[in-house]
Amino acid sequence: MKNPDNIDQLLVNLKLRRIREVLMRELERAAQVGCSHEETLTRLLQEEWLDRQERSQKYRLEQAKLPEHWEIETFPFQQQPGVNAAQIRQLASLDFVATGSNIVFIGEPGTGKTGLATGILLKALRAGRRCVFVKAQDLFDDMYSSLADRSTKQMINRLAKIDVLQIDELGYLNLRPEQANAFFKLMDERYTAHKATIITTNVEFDDWGRQLGDAKMAEALLSRLRHRCTTIRIAGPSLRTPGA
């Protein structure tokens, strides 16, 4: 059975998509079981709210650009003794997001840094936070490209507003001074705005001066990054070992 035309058009105008889909079903149910007007209205509004929540989460997932949806619950903690499972689960409770704190995973390739970081990011997404995943190389490439059309400021402003930004594989990269400066500005903006950043890297903090090509800038950046930060060093085996 179709909705009456006048009601259907009102639902379209008000963008009540889910109510439009289930209205006749709910009205028929109300007539059969004798639901009150209040109960029927409540069921309709719940349907609309849940539908919007699902669509919003789907949109956030698409915007986050996660390469894979790793889950904390399926991480092989038993195979990685270098990781404290209780600490990771505590971080996954997302207290660090509310305080604008950072997480830095340091370890060799294959030790699970990206899987853990992405698992935490996925928790934040499902909790309604705006999140973005970006590989460090892509971030620095975009920063350099933005110099051509002078859009660096807009790029930094956009990323500075993200609730949780995951910067993956911050390794030994050949950076130009302009890229290092833009990265410092981004991290400074996020620090000031109390936005959480998750970084995975195989570079110890003492080597960031060489990474950025400016020891003083690295010191200033790290003072902001580490002020509110949990650092997790993974010294365990590679999970990419055949048979692991």
GROMACS elastic network, one bead per residue, 0.5 to 0.9 nm:
[ bonds ]
;  ai    aj funct       b0    kb
    1    24     6  0.66897   500
    1    25     6  0.83661   500
    2     5     6  0.83029   500
    2     8     6  0.85373   500
    2    24     6  0.70121   500
    3     6     6  0.83092   500
    3     7     6  0.66009   500
    3     8     6  0.55273   500
    3    20     6  0.75526   500
    3    21     6  0.87936   500
    3    23     6  0.72365   500
    3    24     6  0.63250   500
    4     7     6  0.54436   500
    4     8     6  0.59219   500
    4     9     6  0.86120   500
    5     9     6  0.60987   500
    5    10     6  0.86094   500
    6     9     6  0.53238   500
    6    10     6  0.63737   500
    6    11     6  0.87883   500
    7    10     6  0.50904   500
    7    11     6  0.62173   500
    7    12     6  0.86429   500
    7    20     6  0.87235   500
    8    11     6  0.51461   500
    8    12     6  0.62779   500
    8    13     6  0.86960   500
    8    20     6  0.66111   500
    9    13     6  0.61020   500
    9    14     6  0.85477   500
   10    14     6  0.60642   500
   10    15     6  0.83757   500
   10    16     6  0.86454   500
   11    14     6  0.51086   500
   11    15     6  0.59308   500
   11    16     6  0.51887   500
   11    17     6  0.69937   500
   11    19     6  0.75021   500
   11    20     6  0.59794   500
   12    16     6  0.63375   500
   12    17     6  0.68562   500
   12    20     6  0.75563   500
   13    16     6  0.78784   500
   14    17     6  0.84359   500
   15    18     6  0.87525   500
   15    20     6  0.88118   500
   16    19     6  0.55441   500
   16    20     6  0.61865   500
   16    21     6  0.88736   500
   16    48     6  0.68080   500
   17    20     6  0.51714   500
   17    21     6  0.64812   500
   17    48     6  0.73041   500
   17    51     6  0.85521   500
   18    21     6  0.50266   500
   18    22     6  0.63682   500
   18    23     6  0.83043   500
   18    44     6  0.82528   500
   18    45     6  0.89635   500
   18    47     6  0.64277   500
   18    48     6  0.50711   500
   18    49     6  0.85820   500
   18    50     6  0.89646   500
   18    51     6  0.64720   500
   18    52     6  0.84122   500
   19    22     6  0.52478   500
   19    23     6  0.53908   500
   19    44     6  0.58381   500
   19    45     6  0.73427   500
   19    47     6  0.67646   500
   19    48     6  0.57816   500
   20    23     6  0.55584   500
   20    24     6  0.82662   500
   21    24     6  0.78689   500
   21    25     6  0.83665   500
   22    25     6  0.52463   500
   22    26     6  0.61327   500
   22    27     6  0.86265   500
   22    44     6  0.76028   500
   22    47     6  0.81457   500
   23    26     6  0.52677   500
   23    27     6  0.61587   500
   23    28     6  0.86198   500
   23    44     6  0.71625   500
   24    27     6  0.50102   500
   24    28     6  0.60429   500
   24    29     6  0.84638   500
   25    28     6  0.52378   500
   25    29     6  0.61968   500
   25    30     6  0.86677   500
   26    30     6  0.60611   500
   26    31     6  0.86202   500
   26    40     6  0.68692   500
   26    43     6  0.78738   500
   26    44     6  0.74019   500
   27    30     6  0.50259   500
   27    31     6  0.62837   500
   27    32     6  0.86886   500
   27    40     6  0.74080   500
   28    31     6  0.51847   500
   28    32     6  0.62665   500
   28    33     6  0.88060   500
   29    32     6  0.51082   500
   29    33     6  0.61717   500
   29    34     6  0.79488   500
   29    35     6  0.77771   500
   29    40     6  0.87879   500
   30    33     6  0.54969   500
   30    34     6  0.52758   500
   30    36     6  0.73289   500
   30    37     6  0.82688   500
   30    39     6  0.86011   500
   30    40     6  0.65645   500
   31    34     6  0.53069   500
   31    35     6  0.69254   500
   32    35     6  0.80746   500
   35    38     6  0.80803   500
   35    39     6  0.61145   500
   35    40     6  0.63472   500
   36    39     6  0.52362   500
   36    40     6  0.62829   500
   36    41     6  0.86021   500
   37    40     6  0.51611   500
   37    41     6  0.60547   500
   37    42     6  0.84538   500
   38    41     6  0.51833   500
   38    42     6  0.60382   500
   38    43     6  0.86398   500
   39    42     6  0.50070   500
   39    43     6  0.61796   500
   39    44     6  0.86518   500
   40    43     6  0.51563   500
   40    44     6  0.62655   500
   40    45     6  0.86921   500
   41    44     6  0.51047   500
   41    45     6  0.61597   500
   41    46     6  0.85241   500
   42    45     6  0.51916   500
   42    46     6  0.60638   500
   42    47     6  0.86033   500
   43    46     6  0.50910   500
   43    47     6  0.62048   500
   43    48     6  0.87256   500
   44    47     6  0.51671   500
   44    48     6  0.63742   500
   44    49     6  0.87240   500
   45    48     6  0.50497   500
   45    49     6  0.60765   500
   45    50     6  0.85732   500
   46    49     6  0.50579   500
   46    50     6  0.60488   500
   46    51     6  0.84305   500
   47    50     6  0.53474   500
   47    51     6  0.61429   500
   47    52     6  0.86777   500
   48    51     6  0.51827   500
   48    52     6  0.62414   500
   48    53     6  0.86679   500
   49    52     6  0.51712   500
   49    53     6  0.61812   500
   49    54     6  0.86915   500
   50    53     6  0.50092   500
   50    54     6  0.61920   500
   50    55     6  0.86251   500
   51    54     6  0.51657   500
   51    55     6  0.62048   500
   51    56     6  0.85109   500
   52    55     6  0.50765   500
   52    56     6  0.59154   500
   52    57     6  0.84772   500
   53    56     6  0.50850   500
   53    57     6  0.61459   500
   53    58     6  0.85826   500
   53   128     6  0.88076   500
   54    57     6  0.51949   500
   54    58     6  0.61760   500
   54    59     6  0.86291   500
   55    58     6  0.50369   500
   55    59     6  0.61438   500
   55    60     6  0.86444   500
   56    59     6  0.50850   500
   56    60     6  0.62160   500
   56    61     6  0.86329   500
   56   128     6  0.82159   500
   57    60     6  0.50649   500
   57    61     6  0.61410   500
   57    62     6  0.86099   500
   57   125     6  0.71244   500
   57   126     6  0.64694   500
   57   127     6  0.87330   500
   57   128     6  0.69579   500
   58    61     6  0.51323   500
   58    62     6  0.62643   500
   58    63     6  0.87026   500
   59    62     6  0.51092   500
   59    63     6  0.61826   500
   59    64     6  0.85852   500
   60    63     6  0.50602   500
   60    64     6  0.60249   500
   60    65     6  0.88957   500
   60   125     6  0.66759   500
   60   126     6  0.85942   500
   60   128     6  0.80615   500
   60   129     6  0.80359   500
   60   130     6  0.64086   500
   60   131     6  0.72601   500
   60   132     6  0.87957   500
   61    64     6  0.51392   500
   61    65     6  0.67921   500
   61    66     6  0.73577   500
   61   122     6  0.82433   500
   61   125     6  0.68589   500
   61   126     6  0.85027   500
   61   130     6  0.89004   500
   61   131     6  0.81723   500
   61   132     6  0.87818   500
   62    65     6  0.56725   500
   62    66     6  0.78192   500
   63    66     6  0.84534   500
   63   130     6  0.84586   500
   63   131     6  0.77388   500
   63   132     6  0.68852   500
   63   133     6  0.89786   500
   64   125     6  0.82618   500
   64   130     6  0.76641   500
   64   131     6  0.53765   500
   64   133     6  0.56124   500
   64   134     6  0.85036   500
   64   165     6  0.89724   500
   65    68     6  0.87937   500
   65   131     6  0.89326   500
   65   132     6  0.64935   500
   65   133     6  0.58586   500
   65   134     6  0.76421   500
   66    69     6  0.66491   500
   66   118     6  0.76030   500
   66   122     6  0.85789   500
   66   132     6  0.75892   500
   66   133     6  0.56757   500
   66   134     6  0.81139   500
   67   118     6  0.89975   500
   67   133     6  0.81240   500
   68   115     6  0.86697   500
   68   118     6  0.80550   500
   69   115     6  0.85753   500
   69   118     6  0.71782   500
   69   119     6  0.71417   500
   69   122     6  0.71423   500
   70    73     6  0.88099   500
   70    74     6  0.77064   500
   70    75     6  0.77931   500
   70   114     6  0.88283   500
   70   115     6  0.56950   500
   70   116     6  0.75878   500
   70   117     6  0.88773   500
   70   118     6  0.61435   500
   70   119     6  0.51177   500
   70   120     6  0.88860   500
   70   122     6  0.77621   500
   71    74     6  0.54850   500
   71    75     6  0.65246   500
   71   115     6  0.76386   500
   71   116     6  0.78239   500
   71   118     6  0.77293   500
   71   120     6  0.79375   500
   71   122     6  0.75008   500
   71   123     6  0.84520   500
   72    75     6  0.52793   500
   72    76     6  0.89311   500
   72    88     6  0.80753   500
   72    89     6  0.75976   500
   72    92     6  0.79201   500
   72   115     6  0.79530   500
   72   116     6  0.64481   500
   72   117     6  0.89760   500
   72   118     6  0.85382   500
   72   120     6  0.69607   500
   72   122     6  0.89310   500
   72   123     6  0.86062   500
   73    76     6  0.86452   500
   73    89     6  0.88802   500
   73   119     6  0.84757   500
   74    77     6  0.84923   500
   75    78     6  0.86746   500
   75   112     6  0.84088   500
   75   115     6  0.75059   500
   75   116     6  0.74047   500
   75   119     6  0.85996   500
   76    79     6  0.54418   500
   76    80     6  0.66711   500
   76   239     6  0.86966   500
   77    80     6  0.50869   500
   77    81     6  0.68214   500
   77    82     6  0.86825   500
   77    83     6  0.68358   500
   77    84     6  0.79910   500
   77    85     6  0.64098   500
   78    81     6  0.65309   500
   79    82     6  0.89333   500
   79   236     6  0.87438   500
   79   237     6  0.81636   500
   79   239     6  0.74069   500
   79   244     6  0.75326   500
   80    83     6  0.59606   500
   80    84     6  0.88995   500
   80   111     6  0.74203   500
   80   112     6  0.80696   500
   80   234     6  0.85282   500
   80   235     6  0.88846   500
   80   236     6  0.57812   500
   80   237     6  0.65905   500
   80   238     6  0.81174   500
   80   239     6  0.74342   500
   81    84     6  0.74381   500
   81   234     6  0.85437   500
   81   235     6  0.82443   500
   81   236     6  0.58569   500
   81   237     6  0.80927   500
   82   111     6  0.84111   500
   82   233     6  0.77371   500
   82   235     6  0.51340   500
   82   237     6  0.77902   500
   83    86     6  0.89025   500
   83    87     6  0.82588   500
   83    88     6  0.79192   500
   83   112     6  0.88743   500
   83   232     6  0.80244   500
   83   233     6  0.81098   500
   83   234     6  0.60701   500
   83   235     6  0.81721   500
   83   236     6  0.75848   500
   84    87     6  0.53709   500
   84    88     6  0.64665   500
   84    89     6  0.88621   500
   84   232     6  0.89691   500
   85    88     6  0.51560   500
   85    89     6  0.62261   500
   85    90     6  0.86168   500
   86    89     6  0.51744   500
   86    90     6  0.61887   500
   86    91     6  0.87265   500
   87    90     6  0.50817   500
   87    91     6  0.63145   500
   87    92     6  0.86373   500
   88    91     6  0.50903   500
   88    92     6  0.61611   500
   88    93     6  0.88539   500
   88   116     6  0.77428   500
   88   120     6  0.82453   500
   89    93     6  0.65639   500
   89   120     6  0.86777   500
   90    93     6  0.52794   500
   90    94     6  0.76058   500
   90    95     6  0.80792   500
   91    94     6  0.56112   500
   91    95     6  0.67646   500
   91    96     6  0.67655   500
   91   103     6  0.87314   500
   91   120     6  0.72705   500
   91   230     6  0.89987   500
   92    95     6  0.79674   500
   92    96     6  0.87502   500
   92   119     6  0.79390   500
   92   120     6  0.51746   500
   92   121     6  0.83155   500
   92   123     6  0.64840   500
   92   124     6  0.79594   500
   93    96     6  0.82334   500
   93   120     6  0.85155   500
   93   123     6  0.79812   500
   93   124     6  0.86940   500
   94    97     6  0.53845   500
   94    98     6  0.70886   500
   94   120     6  0.78945   500
   94   123     6  0.77069   500
   94   124     6  0.67187   500
   94   127     6  0.88231   500
   95    98     6  0.54082   500
   95    99     6  0.66458   500
   95   100     6  0.87459   500
   95   101     6  0.85176   500
   96    99     6  0.52624   500
   96   100     6  0.59728   500
   96   102     6  0.68907   500
   96   103     6  0.82723   500
   96   196     6  0.70197   500
   96   228     6  0.87184   500
   96   229     6  0.84577   500
   96   230     6  0.88473   500
   97   100     6  0.50606   500
   97   101     6  0.62240   500
   97   102     6  0.80716   500
   97   124     6  0.80605   500
   97   129     6  0.89144   500
   97   163     6  0.72563   500
   97   164     6  0.71030   500
   97   194     6  0.85918   500
   97   195     6  0.71010   500
   97   196     6  0.54963   500
   97   197     6  0.86858   500
   98   101     6  0.78108   500
   98   194     6  0.84926   500
   98   195     6  0.84658   500
   98   196     6  0.83026   500
   99   194     6  0.68413   500
   99   195     6  0.80223   500
   99   196     6  0.78903   500
   99   228     6  0.82628   500
  100   163     6  0.83580   500
  100   164     6  0.87508   500
  100   190     6  0.85057   500
  100   191     6  0.76100   500
  100   193     6  0.78884   500
  100   197     6  0.80673   500
  100   228     6  0.74391   500
  101   191     6  0.85373   500
  101   194     6  0.71795   500
  101   195     6  0.70698   500
  101   196     6  0.50696   500
  101   197     6  0.72065   500
  101   225     6  0.84058   500
  101   226     6  0.86677   500
  101   227     6  0.81574   500
  101   229     6  0.53392   500
  101   230     6  0.77380   500
  102   164     6  0.89564   500
  102   195     6  0.81943   500
  102   196     6  0.50648   500
  102   198     6  0.57526   500
  102   199     6  0.80224   500
  102   225     6  0.68135   500
  102   226     6  0.74645   500
  102   227     6  0.86824   500
  102   228     6  0.60844   500
  102   230     6  0.62516   500
  102   231     6  0.83521   500
  103   117     6  0.83671   500
  103   196     6  0.78788   500
  103   197     6  0.64389   500
  103   199     6  0.63470   500
  103   200     6  0.84887   500
  103   225     6  0.89286   500
  103   226     6  0.88423   500
  103   228     6  0.87034   500
  103   229     6  0.55180   500
  103   231     6  0.58611   500
  103   232     6  0.75775   500
  104   117     6  0.87931   500
  104   197     6  0.82299   500
  104   198     6  0.57733   500
  104   200     6  0.58588   500
  104   201     6  0.75739   500
  104   226     6  0.88773   500
  104   229     6  0.73261   500
  104   230     6  0.63732   500
  104   232     6  0.61474   500
  104   233     6  0.82772   500
  105   113     6  0.58463   500
  105   114     6  0.83368   500
  105   116     6  0.87242   500
  105   117     6  0.77250   500
  105   198     6  0.78164   500
  105   199     6  0.61836   500
  105   201     6  0.62533   500
  105   202     6  0.82600   500
  105   230     6  0.85789   500
  105   231     6  0.60937   500
  105   233     6  0.59513   500
  105   234     6  0.73050   500
  106   113     6  0.73193   500
  106   199     6  0.84131   500
  106   200     6  0.60851   500
  106   201     6  0.50858   500
  106   202     6  0.53248   500
  106   203     6  0.68171   500
  106   204     6  0.69330   500
  106   231     6  0.74846   500
  106   232     6  0.61577   500
  106   234     6  0.61961   500
  106   235     6  0.86602   500
  107   110     6  0.84176   500
  107   111     6  0.65418   500
  107   112     6  0.84801   500
  107   113     6  0.70486   500
  107   200     6  0.80380   500
  107   201     6  0.65796   500
  107   203     6  0.78528   500
  107   204     6  0.86649   500
  107   232     6  0.84486   500
  107   233     6  0.58043   500
  107   235     6  0.63173   500
  107   236     6  0.83830   500
  108   111     6  0.60778   500
  108   112     6  0.89534   500
  108   113     6  0.85681   500
  108   201     6  0.80353   500
  108   202     6  0.54471   500
  108   203     6  0.88420   500
  108   234     6  0.76380   500
  108   235     6  0.76356   500
  108   236     6  0.86805   500
  108   237     6  0.86819   500
  108   238     6  0.77151   500
  109   112     6  0.78327   500
  109   113     6  0.79957   500
  109   169     6  0.88686   500
  109   201     6  0.86964   500
  109   202     6  0.71780   500
  109   238     6  0.69840   500
  109   240     6  0.87927   500
  110   113     6  0.74812   500
  110   114     6  0.86088   500
  110   237     6  0.78739   500
  110   239     6  0.54313   500
  110   240     6  0.55555   500
  110   241     6  0.82564   500
  111   114     6  0.85055   500
  111   115     6  0.89608   500
  111   234     6  0.67341   500
  111   235     6  0.78101   500
  111   236     6  0.64882   500
  111   237     6  0.61073   500
  111   239     6  0.56196   500
  111   240     6  0.78497   500
  112   115     6  0.52266   500
  112   116     6  0.61398   500
  112   117     6  0.85141   500
  112   234     6  0.82153   500
  112   238     6  0.76895   500
  112   239     6  0.67992   500
  113   116     6  0.54228   500
  113   117     6  0.61176   500
  113   118     6  0.85031   500
  113   168     6  0.87924   500
  113   169     6  0.89047   500
  113   199     6  0.89969   500
  113   200     6  0.59944   500
  113   201     6  0.79879   500
  113   234     6  0.77791   500
  114   117     6  0.50804   500
  114   118     6  0.58529   500
  114   119     6  0.82947   500
  114   168     6  0.67759   500
  114   169     6  0.79198   500
  114   199     6  0.88739   500
  114   200     6  0.64470   500
  115   118     6  0.52500   500
  115   119     6  0.59942   500
  115   120     6  0.86865   500
  116   119     6  0.50449   500
  116   120     6  0.63439   500
  116   121     6  0.86442   500
  117   120     6  0.52633   500
  117   121     6  0.62238   500
  117   122     6  0.86791   500
  117   166     6  0.74076   500
  117   168     6  0.85825   500
  117   198     6  0.66961   500
  117   199     6  0.77950   500
  117   200     6  0.73919   500
  118   122     6  0.60287   500
  118   123     6  0.86098   500
  118   133     6  0.79613   500
  118   166     6  0.76709   500
  118   198     6  0.89468   500
  119   122     6  0.51221   500
  119   123     6  0.64714   500
  119   124     6  0.89110   500
  120   123     6  0.51064   500
  120   124     6  0.64987   500
  120   125     6  0.88217   500
  121   124     6  0.50901   500
  121   125     6  0.62894   500
  121   126     6  0.87597   500
  121   131     6  0.69867   500
  121   132     6  0.83205   500
  121   133     6  0.82091   500
  121   164     6  0.71126   500
  121   165     6  0.82558   500
  121   166     6  0.73769   500
  121   198     6  0.82934   500
  122   126     6  0.62484   500
  122   127     6  0.85819   500
  122   131     6  0.84439   500
  123   126     6  0.52317   500
  123   127     6  0.62434   500
  123   128     6  0.89397   500
  123   129     6  0.88954   500
  124   128     6  0.66072   500
  124   129     6  0.54301   500
  124   130     6  0.78035   500
  124   131     6  0.73381   500
  124   163     6  0.86853   500
  124   164     6  0.75595   500
  125   128     6  0.53189   500
  125   130     6  0.63164   500
  125   131     6  0.62107   500
  125   164     6  0.87523   500
  126   129     6  0.72037   500
  129   162     6  0.83159   500
  129   163     6  0.60009   500
  129   164     6  0.73688   500
  130   161     6  0.86822   500
  130   162     6  0.56312   500
  130   163     6  0.51982   500
  130   164     6  0.66060   500
  130   165     6  0.86757   500
  131   162     6  0.58180   500
  131   163     6  0.57911   500
  131   165     6  0.57371   500
  131   166     6  0.77692   500
  132   159     6  0.82871   500
  132   162     6  0.70397   500
  132   163     6  0.84584   500
  132   164     6  0.66539   500
  132   165     6  0.50763   500
  132   166     6  0.61937   500
  132   167     6  0.85986   500
  133   164     6  0.86753   500
  133   165     6  0.61820   500
  133   167     6  0.63652   500
  133   168     6  0.74080   500
  134   137     6  0.84215   500
  134   138     6  0.67674   500
  134   139     6  0.64042   500
  134   165     6  0.77804   500
  134   166     6  0.61669   500
  134   167     6  0.52491   500
  134   168     6  0.61299   500
  135   138     6  0.53081   500
  135   139     6  0.62269   500
  135   140     6  0.87936   500
  135   166     6  0.80903   500
  135   167     6  0.55966   500
  135   169     6  0.61584   500
  135   170     6  0.76715   500
  136   139     6  0.50024   500
  136   140     6  0.62188   500
  136   141     6  0.84912   500
  136   167     6  0.55386   500
  136   168     6  0.54718   500
  136   169     6  0.57847   500
  136   170     6  0.52263   500
  136   171     6  0.79142   500
  136   173     6  0.88809   500
  137   140     6  0.52900   500
  137   141     6  0.60669   500
  137   142     6  0.85732   500
  137   168     6  0.85378   500
  137   169     6  0.78094   500
  137   170     6  0.75122   500
  137   171     6  0.86529   500
  137   173     6  0.75190   500
  138   142     6  0.60544   500
  138   143     6  0.85050   500
  139   142     6  0.51807   500
  139   143     6  0.61893   500
  139   144     6  0.87295   500
  139   167     6  0.80349   500
  139   183     6  0.87672   500
  140   144     6  0.62129   500
  140   145     6  0.85649   500
  140   175     6  0.77487   500
  140   179     6  0.59303   500
  140   180     6  0.82087   500
  140   182     6  0.85168   500
  140   183     6  0.77134   500
  141   144     6  0.51798   500
  141   145     6  0.61478   500
  141   146     6  0.85792   500
  141   179     6  0.80927   500
  142   146     6  0.60058   500
  142   147     6  0.88450   500
  142   152     6  0.86838   500
  142   155     6  0.87045   500
  143   146     6  0.51758   500
  143   147     6  0.68849   500
  143   151     6  0.87415   500
  143   152     6  0.62785   500
  143   155     6  0.77913   500
  143   156     6  0.86709   500
  143   178     6  0.81232   500
  143   179     6  0.59447   500
  143   182     6  0.67209   500
  143   183     6  0.80288   500
  144   147     6  0.55304   500
  144   148     6  0.77415   500
  144   152     6  0.82323   500
  144   176     6  0.82413   500
  144   178     6  0.70268   500
  144   179     6  0.58694   500
  144   182     6  0.86572   500
  145   148     6  0.58185   500
  145   149     6  0.78132   500
  145   150     6  0.89174   500
  145   151     6  0.87235   500
  145   152     6  0.84502   500
  146   149     6  0.57364   500
  146   150     6  0.57699   500
  146   153     6  0.86346   500
  146   155     6  0.77350   500
  147   151     6  0.64580   500
  147   152     6  0.60220   500
  147   178     6  0.83313   500
  148   151     6  0.77652   500
  148   152     6  0.89377   500
  149   152     6  0.81479   500
  150   153     6  0.74616   500
  150   154     6  0.85950   500
  151   154     6  0.52960   500
  151   155     6  0.62246   500
  151   156     6  0.87229   500
  152   155     6  0.50567   500
  152   156     6  0.61612   500
  152   157     6  0.85440   500
  152   182     6  0.74047   500
  153   156     6  0.51466   500
  153   157     6  0.60588   500
  153   158     6  0.85725   500
  153   182     6  0.85281   500
  154   157     6  0.50429   500
  154   158     6  0.61229   500
  154   159     6  0.86843   500
  155   158     6  0.52065   500
  155   159     6  0.63117   500
  155   160     6  0.84828   500
  155   186     6  0.89459   500
  156   159     6  0.52421   500
  156   160     6  0.58343   500
  156   161     6  0.87346   500
  156   182     6  0.76194   500
  156   183     6  0.84904   500
  156   185     6  0.74323   500
  156   186     6  0.54301   500
  156   189     6  0.80026   500
  157   160     6  0.50903   500
  157   161     6  0.66125   500
  157   186     6  0.78141   500
  157   189     6  0.79368   500
  158   161     6  0.56610   500
  158   162     6  0.71728   500
  159   162     6  0.54358   500
  159   163     6  0.89564   500
  159   165     6  0.75853   500
  159   186     6  0.74198   500
  159   190     6  0.82616   500
  160   163     6  0.82514   500
  160   165     6  0.85816   500
  160   186     6  0.62621   500
  160   187     6  0.77917   500
  160   188     6  0.88456   500
  160   189     6  0.58380   500
  160   190     6  0.50489   500
  160   191     6  0.88189   500
  160   193     6  0.75674   500
  160   195     6  0.73986   500
  161   164     6  0.88302   500
  161   189     6  0.87223   500
  161   190     6  0.73966   500
  161   193     6  0.77665   500
  161   195     6  0.73432   500
  162   165     6  0.62532   500
  162   190     6  0.85458   500
  162   195     6  0.70811   500
  162   196     6  0.83773   500
  163   194     6  0.87744   500
  163   195     6  0.54687   500
  163   196     6  0.61834   500
  163   197     6  0.82068   500
  164   195     6  0.65086   500
  164   197     6  0.54817   500
  164   198     6  0.72313   500
  165   195     6  0.81891   500
  165   196     6  0.66362   500
  165   198     6  0.61441   500
  165   199     6  0.83417   500
  166   196     6  0.88008   500
  166   197     6  0.58557   500
  166   199     6  0.58100   500
  166   200     6  0.80032   500
  167   170     6  0.69739   500
  167   197     6  0.75196   500
  167   198     6  0.62136   500
  167   200     6  0.65690   500
  167   201     6  0.87903   500
  168   171     6  0.89096   500
  168   198     6  0.80918   500
  168   199     6  0.58706   500
  168   200     6  0.50532   500
  168   201     6  0.70312   500
  169   199     6  0.76347   500
  169   200     6  0.53655   500
  169   201     6  0.50574   500
  169   202     6  0.73838   500
  170   173     6  0.77551   500
  170   199     6  0.72029   500
  170   200     6  0.61850   500
  170   202     6  0.70435   500
  170   203     6  0.73382   500
  171   200     6  0.86680   500
  171   201     6  0.56571   500
  171   202     6  0.57576   500
  171   203     6  0.59133   500
  171   211     6  0.79277   500
  172   175     6  0.89890   500
  172   202     6  0.82303   500
  172   203     6  0.71957   500
  172   210     6  0.87067   500
  172   211     6  0.60612   500
  173   211     6  0.66756   500
  173   212     6  0.85464   500
  174   211     6  0.76077   500
  174   212     6  0.84588   500
  174   213     6  0.88590   500
  175   178     6  0.80417   500
  175   179     6  0.60844   500
  175   180     6  0.64631   500
  175   211     6  0.74893   500
  175   212     6  0.65449   500
  175   213     6  0.73992   500
  176   179     6  0.53376   500
  176   180     6  0.64889   500
  176   181     6  0.87512   500
  176   212     6  0.82854   500
  176   213     6  0.81013   500
  177   180     6  0.51012   500
  177   181     6  0.60670   500
  177   182     6  0.85846   500
  177   212     6  0.77060   500
  177   213     6  0.72411   500
  177   214     6  0.83545   500
  178   181     6  0.51099   500
  178   182     6  0.61754   500
  178   183     6  0.86247   500
  179   182     6  0.51308   500
  179   183     6  0.61562   500
  179   184     6  0.86241   500
  179   212     6  0.85777   500
  180   183     6  0.51009   500
  180   184     6  0.62067   500
  180   185     6  0.86842   500
  180   211     6  0.88582   500
  180   212     6  0.55521   500
  180   213     6  0.76648   500
  180   214     6  0.83380   500
  180   217     6  0.84606   500
  181   184     6  0.51324   500
  181   185     6  0.62587   500
  181   186     6  0.86847   500
  181   212     6  0.86587   500
  181   217     6  0.82079   500
  182   185     6  0.50682   500
  182   186     6  0.61898   500
  182   187     6  0.87143   500
  183   186     6  0.50703   500
  183   187     6  0.62428   500
  183   188     6  0.84889   500
  183   221     6  0.89938   500
  184   187     6  0.52223   500
  184   188     6  0.59944   500
  184   189     6  0.85361   500
  184   217     6  0.74411   500
  184   218     6  0.81994   500
  184   220     6  0.84645   500
  184   221     6  0.60761   500
  185   188     6  0.50112   500
  185   189     6  0.60691   500
  185   190     6  0.85860   500
  185   221     6  0.89161   500
  186   189     6  0.51807   500
  186   190     6  0.62409   500
  186   191     6  0.85934   500
  187   190     6  0.50671   500
  187   191     6  0.60187   500
  187   192     6  0.85640   500
  187   197     6  0.85517   500
  187   221     6  0.70626   500
  187   224     6  0.77179   500
  187   225     6  0.73472   500
  188   191     6  0.50693   500
  188   192     6  0.61801   500
  188   193     6  0.85720   500
  188   221     6  0.72034   500
  188   224     6  0.70054   500
  188   225     6  0.84764   500
  189   192     6  0.51913   500
  189   193     6  0.61282   500
  189   194     6  0.85527   500
  189   195     6  0.85981   500
  190   193     6  0.50358   500
  190   194     6  0.59609   500
  190   195     6  0.50579   500
  190   196     6  0.73513   500
  190   197     6  0.79663   500
  191   194     6  0.51227   500
  191   195     6  0.62634   500
  191   196     6  0.80122   500
  191   224     6  0.62990   500
  191   225     6  0.71976   500
  191   228     6  0.89076   500
  192   195     6  0.78511   500
  192   224     6  0.88733   500
  197   225     6  0.84826   500
  200   203     6  0.89960   500
  201   204     6  0.78751   500
  203   206     6  0.81500   500
  203   207     6  0.63213   500
  203   208     6  0.70561   500
  203   211     6  0.83122   500
  204   207     6  0.55647   500
  204   208     6  0.70103   500
  205   208     6  0.53336   500
  205   209     6  0.82310   500
  205   218     6  0.88474   500
  205   222     6  0.77131   500
  206   209     6  0.70442   500
  206   210     6  0.86026   500
  207   210     6  0.54940   500
  207   211     6  0.63331   500
  207   212     6  0.88930   500
  207   218     6  0.89995   500
  208   212     6  0.60158   500
  208   213     6  0.81269   500
  208   214     6  0.85335   500
  208   215     6  0.75686   500
  208   218     6  0.58915   500
  208   219     6  0.82621   500
  208   222     6  0.84530   500
  209   212     6  0.53349   500
  209   213     6  0.57132   500
  209   214     6  0.53050   500
  209   216     6  0.73951   500
  209   217     6  0.74173   500
  209   219     6  0.73184   500
  210   214     6  0.67501   500
  210   215     6  0.69271   500
  210   218     6  0.84926   500
  211   214     6  0.80252   500
  211   215     6  0.89706   500
  211   218     6  0.84057   500
  212   215     6  0.74878   500
  212   217     6  0.76622   500
  212   218     6  0.65104   500
  213   217     6  0.84447   500
  213   218     6  0.82367   500
  214   217     6  0.53569   500
  214   218     6  0.61723   500
  214   219     6  0.86724   500
  215   218     6  0.50680   500
  215   219     6  0.61450   500
  215   220     6  0.87035   500
  216   219     6  0.50929   500
  216   220     6  0.62966   500
  216   221     6  0.86115   500
  217   220     6  0.51187   500
  217   221     6  0.60639   500
  217   222     6  0.85169   500
  218   221     6  0.50172   500
  218   222     6  0.59645   500
  218   223     6  0.84482   500
  219   222     6  0.52221   500
  219   223     6  0.61365   500
  219   224     6  0.88414   500
  220   223     6  0.52130   500
  220   224     6  0.66963   500
  220   225     6  0.88344   500
  221   224     6  0.53785   500
  221   225     6  0.61565   500
  221   226     6  0.85524   500
  222   226     6  0.56345   500
  222   227     6  0.79754   500
  223   226     6  0.55337   500
  223   227     6  0.59046   500
  224   227     6  0.53144   500
  224   228     6  0.76559   500
  225   228     6  0.67413   500
  225   229     6  0.66443   500
  226   230     6  0.77503   500
  226   231     6  0.82629   500
  234   237     6  0.86761   500
  236   239     6  0.88479   500
  237   240     6  0.87432   500
  237   241     6  0.82169   500
  238   241     6  0.58166   500
  238   244     6  0.82665   500
  239   242     6  0.83420   500
  239   243     6  0.89358   500
  239   244     6  0.57536   500
  240   243     6  0.81677   500
  240   244     6  0.64764   500
  241   244     6  0.53891   500
